[in-house]
Amino acid sequence: MVHGETLDVDALQARSAFEFDFFWRRGNYKLAETDAIPATSGVEKHLGDGTSLPIAEQEEIACAFFDRHRDALRELAAFPGADIRILGLHRSVNVRQANGVGVRIGPRLMKAALETGFEPVYYVWFDKPSSDS
């Protein structure tokens, strides 16, 4: 994900080597009535369904992508207005089975992300038991 207050997503999409899966413009969208209107414009490139893939598989996919597209990712990170650059990984946790949650980014992925100007971030989803159970 790349976004920023002054990012021109149309210019970025026209010049980027990537096809993006999602984009938004500052102040112009809401996914649902309760969502806040974004203060930034941005783009997302999905490498897989992070909500269903195990962490190790997500890291392998991301490492291969970063290795294969290192130069294009550096150009993307340097694009004017691309102030926030995130490599997001997802982990779902069943709160009934978890005593604690630990998250770490492997050293290979951390190095690949940081070398290209991206910040690795884990998004942790807690699967809450229903009120019936």
N, C-alpha and C positions, 0 to 999 in steps of 0.2 A: 504494500500500500504506500502510495506517495500522495501527500497533500500539503496545502499551504494556503494562506489567505490571498496571495497574489498569483497562484498557479493558474495558468491558462490551459485548461484541459484539452481544448480543441487544438491548440498549437502542439501540445505534448503528444496527443494521439497522432497528429499528422507527421511528426518527426521521429517518433519512437519506433524501435525495432519490434516492440511487443504489441500484440492485440490484447486489450484489457477486457476483463470480464464485467467490470462495473465502473461507472464514473458518476460523479456528482459535481454540481456547481454551487458555489457559495450562495446561501440564501434561497436556493431554488427547489428544494425537494424535501419531502418527508415520506418515510416509508409507511407510517401510520399517523393517525391524528395526534397521538401522544408524543411522537418523536420531536426533538428539537430541530429547528432549522439550522443547518451546518454553518459554521463561521469560516469554513475553508472549502476549497474545491479540491477534488482528488480523483485518483484512479486506483483500481485494485486488479491484481492478476492472481487468479486462484491456481494453485498447483495440485489441488486435490481437496477432498472433503475432510478437513481437519477435525470435524466433530465425530467422524467415524474411524479414522485411521489411527493406529497406535503411534505413540510419540516417536519411536525409533524409525518407523516407516516415513513419517513426516520429515524427520531430519535427513534421511537418506534422499528423499525426493528434493528437498530444498538444497542440500549440498550439491547434488548433480546439476540442478538448475543454476546455482550460483557458479559452479565450475564452468558450465557450458556457455553462460551468458555474462561472464565477468565484465567485459568491456562495455556491453550495452547497459548493464546495471549501473556502472560508474557514470555513464552518460545520463542515465535517468536520474541518478542522485544529484548530479550537477545541474539539472535543468532549472532555469530561473523560476523561483517560487516554490520549488519542491523542498520546502523547509523541514517537513516531517517525513521520514522514510522508515517504514516498519516492515520487518519480516515477522509475521504473526503465526504462531503455532497454537494449536488448541488441545486442551485436555479436558475430558469429561470425567467427573468423579461421582461415583455412587456414594452418597453420604451415609447410607446404611452399612456399607462395607468398609469405609475408610476410617482409620483412626487418626490419620494425619495425611497431609498432602505435601509432597516435596516436588519441586520443579527445578530443573537445571537445563541449560542449553549446552550441548556437547561442544568440546573445544574446536572441532573441525568446522562446525556450523557457525560458531561464534566468530572464528577467524574470517570465514568467507563473508559473513554479513558485514562485519566491521570494515574489512578491506574494501568493500564496495560502497560504503557510506550508509548502510542500513542498520537499524537498531533491532536486535532480536527481542521479541516480546511473547510471553506466554499468556494466553487467555484461558482461564480455568472456569469451566462450567460445573456447577454443583447440581446434580440430579437429585432433587428433593423427593422424598417419599410422598405419595398422595395422602390426603387426610384420612382415606379409608383404611390405610395399612398401619 
